[in-house]
Amino acid sequence: MTIKDKIAHNNIAILLTVVIIYILSLYYIYTVEELHL
């Protein structure tokens, strides 16, 4: 595994983590707003 491959793999992992956090936060906000209504 070259350094470029490691960087590419890390970028994919970071992107996936960001996407998961984004979806979870959206879901959390949606659920909280539903509970307030």
Biopython code that builds the backbone (N, CA, C, O; Angstrom):
import numpy as np
from Bio.PDB.StructureBuilder import StructureBuilder

atoms = [
    (1, "MET", "N", (0.858, -1.204, 0.000)),
    (1, "MET", "CA", (0.000, 0.000, 0.000)),
    (1, "MET", "C", (0.893, 1.254, 0.000)),
    (1, "MET", "O", (1.697, 1.458, 0.910)),
    (2, "THR", "N", (0.737, 2.067, -1.015)),
    (2, "THR", "CA", (1.542, 3.288, -1.099)),
    (2, "THR", "C", (0.932, 4.386, -0.239)),
    (2, "THR", "O", (-0.182, 4.251, 0.267)),
    (3, "ILE", "N", (1.678, 5.470, -0.085)),
    (3, "ILE", "CA", (1.191, 6.605, 0.713)),
    (3, "ILE", "C", (-0.069, 7.184, 0.068)),
    (3, "ILE", "O", (-1.010, 7.562, 0.765)),
    (4, "LYS", "N", (-0.083, 7.252, -1.281)),
    (4, "LYS", "CA", (-1.266, 7.783, -1.976)),
    (4, "LYS", "C", (-2.502, 6.947, -1.670)),
    (4, "LYS", "O", (-3.582, 7.490, -1.441)),
    (5, "ASP", "N", (-2.343, 5.623, -1.666)),
    (5, "ASP", "CA", (-3.465, 4.739, -1.348)),
    (5, "ASP", "C", (-3.957, 4.971, 0.075)),
    (5, "ASP", "O", (-5.161, 4.986, 0.327)),
    (6, "LYS", "N", (-3.022, 5.151, 1.002)),
    (6, "LYS", "CA", (-3.397, 5.402, 2.397)),
    (6, "LYS", "C", (-4.182, 6.704, 2.519)),
    (6, "LYS", "O", (-5.187, 6.761, 3.228)),
    (7, "ILE", "N", (-3.723, 7.752, 1.828)),
    (7, "ILE", "CA", (-4.410, 9.048, 1.877)),
    (7, "ILE", "C", (-5.810, 8.916, 1.283)),
    (7, "ILE", "O", (-6.777, 9.429, 1.845)),
    (8, "ALA", "N", (-5.918, 8.228, 0.146)),
    (8, "ALA", "CA", (-7.222, 8.037, -0.494)),
    (8, "ALA", "C", (-8.157, 7.268, 0.436)),
    (8, "ALA", "O", (-9.327, 7.625, 0.576)),
    (9, "HIS", "N", (-7.645, 6.218, 1.067)),
    (9, "HIS", "CA", (-8.452, 5.412, 1.985)),
    (9, "HIS", "C", (-8.904, 6.254, 3.173)),
    (9, "HIS", "O", (-10.058, 6.164, 3.592)),
    (10, "ASN", "N", (-8.006, 7.069, 3.718)),
    (10, "ASN", "CA", (-8.351, 7.943, 4.842)),
    (10, "ASN", "C", (-9.421, 8.947, 4.444)),
    (10, "ASN", "O", (-10.341, 9.214, 5.217)),
    (11, "ASN", "N", (-9.308, 9.513, 3.228)),
    (11, "ASN", "CA", (-10.302, 10.478, 2.762)),
    (11, "ASN", "C", (-11.678, 9.840, 2.678)),
    (11, "ASN", "O", (-12.673, 10.461, 3.051)),
    (12, "ILE", "N", (-11.746, 8.591, 2.185)),
    (12, "ILE", "CA", (-13.030, 7.888, 2.088)),
    (12, "ILE", "C", (-13.598, 7.656, 3.488)),
    (12, "ILE", "O", (-14.791, 7.856, 3.717)),
    (13, "ALA", "N", (-12.750, 7.239, 4.416)),
    (13, "ALA", "CA", (-13.192, 6.994, 5.790)),
    (13, "ALA", "C", (-13.700, 8.282, 6.430)),
    (13, "ALA", "O", (-14.726, 8.278, 7.111)),
    (14, "ILE", "N", (-12.982, 9.385, 6.211)),
    (14, "ILE", "CA", (-13.390, 10.683, 6.764)),
    (14, "ILE", "C", (-14.722, 11.116, 6.153)),
    (14, "ILE", "O", (-15.615, 11.573, 6.866)),
    (15, "LEU", "N", (-14.855, 10.971, 4.829)),
    (15, "LEU", "CA", (-16.102, 11.338, 4.150)),
    (15, "LEU", "C", (-17.268, 10.527, 4.696)),
    (15, "LEU", "O", (-18.330, 11.082, 4.977)),
    (16, "LEU", "N", (-17.080, 9.219, 4.849)),
    (16, "LEU", "CA", (-18.140, 8.364, 5.382)),
    (16, "LEU", "C", (-18.524, 8.798, 6.788)),
    (16, "LEU", "O", (-19.709, 8.861, 7.114)),
    (17, "THR", "N", (-17.539, 9.097, 7.621)),
    (17, "THR", "CA", (-17.807, 9.534, 8.994)),
    (17, "THR", "C", (-18.606, 10.829, 9.005)),
    (17, "THR", "O", (-19.567, 10.970, 9.761)),
    (18, "VAL", "N", (-18.199, 11.783, 8.152)),
    (18, "VAL", "CA", (-18.897, 13.070, 8.073)),
    (18, "VAL", "C", (-20.338, 12.861, 7.624)),
    (18, "VAL", "O", (-21.258, 13.458, 8.183)),
    (19, "VAL", "N", (-20.535, 12.018, 6.618)),
    (19, "VAL", "CA", (-21.886, 11.745, 6.108)),
    (19, "VAL", "C", (-22.750, 11.109, 7.190)),
    (19, "VAL", "O", (-23.909, 11.488, 7.361)),
    (20, "ILE", "N", (-22.195, 10.144, 7.922)),
    (20, "ILE", "CA", (-22.949, 9.473, 8.990)),
    (20, "ILE", "C", (-23.328, 10.473, 10.081)),
    (20, "ILE", "O", (-24.469, 10.474, 10.544)),
    (21, "ILE", "N", (-22.390, 11.320, 10.496)),
    (21, "ILE", "CA", (-22.671, 12.333, 11.524)),
    (21, "ILE", "C", (-23.750, 13.297, 11.030)),
    (21, "ILE", "O", (-24.651, 13.669, 11.782)),
    (22, "TYR", "N", (-23.650, 13.702, 9.750)),
    (22, "TYR", "CA", (-24.623, 14.626, 9.159)),
    (22, "TYR", "C", (-26.020, 14.017, 9.174)),
    (22, "TYR", "O", (-26.983, 14.681, 9.558)),
    (23, "ILE", "N", (-26.136, 12.746, 8.755)),
    (23, "ILE", "CA", (-27.435, 12.068, 8.733)),
    (23, "ILE", "C", (-27.982, 11.926, 10.156)),
    (23, "ILE", "O", (-29.167, 12.160, 10.392)),
    (24, "LEU", "N", (-27.116, 11.541, 11.105)),
    (24, "LEU", "CA", (-27.556, 11.376, 12.489)),
    (24, "LEU", "C", (-28.046, 12.693, 13.078)),
    (24, "LEU", "O", (-29.057, 12.721, 13.779)),
    (25, "SER", "N", (-27.332, 13.791, 12.795)),
    (25, "SER", "CA", (-27.738, 15.091, 13.329)),
    (25, "SER", "C", (-29.058, 15.535, 12.704)),
    (25, "SER", "O", (-29.916, 16.081, 13.398)),
    (26, "LEU", "N", (-29.228, 15.308, 11.402)),
    (26, "LEU", "CA", (-30.496, 15.640, 10.743)),
    (26, "LEU", "C", (-31.633, 14.836, 11.367)),
    (26, "LEU", "O", (-32.695, 15.382, 11.666)),
    (27, "TYR", "N", (-31.405, 13.533, 11.564)),
    (27, "TYR", "CA", (-32.410, 12.655, 12.162)),
    (27, "TYR", "C", (-32.750, 13.121, 13.576)),
    (27, "TYR", "O", (-33.919, 13.142, 13.962)),
    (28, "TYR", "N", (-31.729, 13.493, 14.347)),
    (28, "TYR", "CA", (-31.918, 13.962, 15.721)),
    (28, "TYR", "C", (-32.747, 15.244, 15.742)),
    (28, "TYR", "O", (-33.700, 15.357, 16.512)),
    (29, "ILE", "N", (-32.382, 16.217, 14.891)),
    (29, "ILE", "CA", (-33.110, 17.484, 14.817)),
    (29, "ILE", "C", (-34.567, 17.223, 14.432)),
    (29, "ILE", "O", (-35.480, 17.794, 15.028)),
    (30, "TYR", "N", (-34.783, 16.363, 13.441)),
    (30, "TYR", "CA", (-36.134, 16.036, 12.981)),
    (30, "TYR", "C", (-36.948, 15.422, 14.113)),
    (30, "TYR", "O", (-38.101, 15.798, 14.326)),
    (31, "THR", "N", (-36.351, 14.472, 14.843)),
    (31, "THR", "CA", (-37.052, 13.797, 15.937)),
    (31, "THR", "C", (-37.397, 14.782, 17.053)),
    (31, "THR", "O", (-38.506, 14.750, 17.586)),
    (32, "VAL", "N", (-36.455, 15.655, 17.408)),
    (32, "VAL", "CA", (-36.689, 16.638, 18.474)),
    (32, "VAL", "C", (-37.817, 17.586, 18.076)),
    (32, "VAL", "O", (-38.678, 17.908, 18.895)),
    (33, "GLU", "N", (-37.814, 18.033, 16.820)),
    (33, "GLU", "CA", (-38.873, 18.933, 16.362)),
    (33, "GLU", "C", (-40.227, 18.228, 16.380)),
    (33, "GLU", "O", (-41.240, 18.841, 16.717)),
    (34, "GLU", "N", (-40.250, 16.955, 16.024)),
    (34, "GLU", "CA", (-41.491, 16.178, 16.069)),
    (34, "GLU", "C", (-42.002, 16.079, 17.507)),
    (34, "GLU", "O", (-43.206, 16.181, 17.743)),
    (35, "LEU", "N", (-41.102, 15.881, 18.462)),
    (35, "LEU", "CA", (-41.500, 15.756, 19.859)),
    (35, "LEU", "C", (-42.058, 17.078, 20.389)),
    (35, "LEU", "O", (-42.983, 17.077, 21.203)),
    (36, "HIS", "N", (-41.500, 18.209, 19.931)),
    (36, "HIS", "CA", (-41.990, 19.511, 20.393)),
    (36, "HIS", "C", (-43.381, 19.808, 19.849)),
    (36, "HIS", "O", (-44.155, 20.534, 20.474)),
    (37, "LEU", "N", (-43.702, 19.240, 18.671)),
    (37, "LEU", "CA", (-45.046, 19.434, 18.106)),
    (37, "LEU", "C", (-45.991, 18.436, 18.744)),
    (37, "LEU", "O", (-47.178, 18.415, 18.420)),
]
sb = StructureBuilder()
sb.init_structure("model")
sb.init_model(0)
sb.init_chain("A")
sb.init_seg("    ")
for serial, (resi, resn, name, xyz) in enumerate(atoms, 1):
    if name == "N":
        sb.init_residue(resn, " ", resi, " ")
    sb.init_atom(name, np.array(xyz, "f"), 0.0, 1.0, " ", f" {name:<3s}", serial, name[0])
structure = sb.get_structure()
